[in-house]
Amino acid sequence: MADIKYYDVILKPVITEKSMAGMSEKKYTFLVHTDANKAQIKEAVEKMFEGTKVRKVNTMNCEGKNKRRGTVYGKTAKTKKAIVQLTEDSKDIEIFAGL
């Protein structure tokens, strides 16, 4: 397995209605590197966003969808999502502030 640095772990935030509803409970959803584990995700969030303390990390692996163009079959890339729950005394994450 390759050595993954903390700035390579989080790819982008997930902006959906369900993820926005979880923000009231301090739950934030991110797309993460497929080889990252929960400890690496926790470290990346705490280092990238100052003043945050992670309480719990839930991850889910999403398989690629089957796609077809003419007679050629293929699959889209696998993804991994992480739902990060912060502690009560933790600061909010600023990238979600204006949404």
Backbone hydrogen bonds, N-H to C=O, Kabsch-Sander energy under -0.5 kcal/mol:
donor,donor_aa,acceptor,acceptor_aa,energy
4,I,2,A,-0.7
5,K,3,D,-0.5
8,D,5,K,-1.5
9,V,5,K,-0.6
9,V,6,Y,-0.7
10,I,6,Y,-0.7
11,L,9,V,-0.6
11,L,31,L,-2.7
12,K,31,L,-1.3
14,V,29,T,-2.3
15,I,13,P,-0.6
16,T,14,V,-0.7
20,M,16,T,-2.0
21,A,17,E,-1.8
22,G,18,K,-1.2
23,M,20,M,-0.8
24,S,21,A,-0.9
25,E,22,G,-1.1
26,K,23,M,-1.5
27,K,22,G,-2.1
28,Y,84,V,-2.7
30,F,82,A,-2.5
31,L,12,K,-3.4
32,V,80,K,-2.8
33,H,9,V,-2.2
36,A,33,H,-1.4
41,I,37,N,-2.0
42,K,38,K,-2.4
43,E,39,A,-2.2
44,A,40,Q,-2.2
45,V,41,I,-2.2
46,E,42,K,-2.1
47,K,43,E,-1.9
48,M,44,A,-2.5
49,F,45,V,-2.0
50,E,48,M,-0.6
52,T,49,F,-1.3
55,R,85,Q,-3.0
56,K,85,Q,-1.7
58,N,83,I,-2.5
60,M,81,K,-2.3
62,C,79,T,-2.9
63,E,61,N,-0.5
67,K,74,G,-2.8
69,R,72,V,-2.3
72,V,69,R,-1.6
73,Y,71,T,-0.5
74,G,67,K,-2.4
76,T,65,K,-2.1
79,T,62,C,-2.4
80,K,32,V,-0.6
81,K,60,M,-2.5
82,A,30,F,-2.7
83,I,58,N,-3.2
84,V,28,Y,-3.3
84,V,82,A,-0.6
85,Q,56,K,-3.0
85,Q,83,I,-0.5
86,L,26,K,-2.5
86,L,84,V,-0.5
87,T,53,K,-2.3
90,S,87,T,-1.0
91,K,51,G,-2.1
96,F,93,I,-1.1
97,A,94,E,-1.9
99,L,96,F,-1.1
